């Protein structure tokens, strides 16, 4: 098991779990919907989202969609199915390979980032179509760490009608997943969007999540200065890297810019 930073407590996580479940219940009631659909990648974020949604709405009102690409790990499908079976929620599997490859026939030199973004947006397009079909809302599963660092595809995995995990850091996702009974194999594996072979979140970000979360916690929650964070033994270069990611991804956290007209 991971050695979680002292900034994050199990008591807080237990309280947050109740708040997130209530948030899902109340938001759905306010919007006049009873059902949600979400992508289930086999990772801890989407799995925790499914667990919370099933607790809030009942498993009969949750649909998990597995959307593999030809290069996706078979283990991802297996882990998603393991959790879906444990919860008793409906699932479906839709292979996105034909639609993604059909587009890139025209752009064969596209790099893995373009291809990964296309996969993420294709998956969200499918989720919204399934939501329309089933009279459901799309439940987002991007955590606060990903949101603040811009680690997500705009109008891809960052799109949703409601996103309870957007309020909790990745560290808290792991802790909450343990609390609600997410299978250990899902909690312990290296975080990955599974967009290409060998891809992991932390290698792309250039920093491990536990360190990133400590920096974010002190910057956002405690309003600490760089010097105050350095005292904790965190290298200045990592603090500056996190601050740069927050700044460079700000556009992803805003609605499209619209001009203000005087009438």
Secondary structure, 3 states (H helix, E strand, C coil): CCCCCCCCCHHHHHHHHHHHHHHHHHHHHHHCCCEEEEECCCCHHHHHHHHHHHHHHCHHHEEEEECCCCCCCHHHHHHHHHHHHHHCCEEEECCCHHHHHHHHCCCCCCCHHHHHHHHHHHHHHHHHHHHHHHCEEEECCCCHHHHHHCCCCCCCCCCCCECHHHHCCHHHHHHHHHHHCCCHHHHHCCCCCCCCCCCCHHHHHCCCHHHHHHHHHHHHHCCCCHHHHHCCCCCHHHHHHHHHHHHHCHHHHCCCCCCCCCC
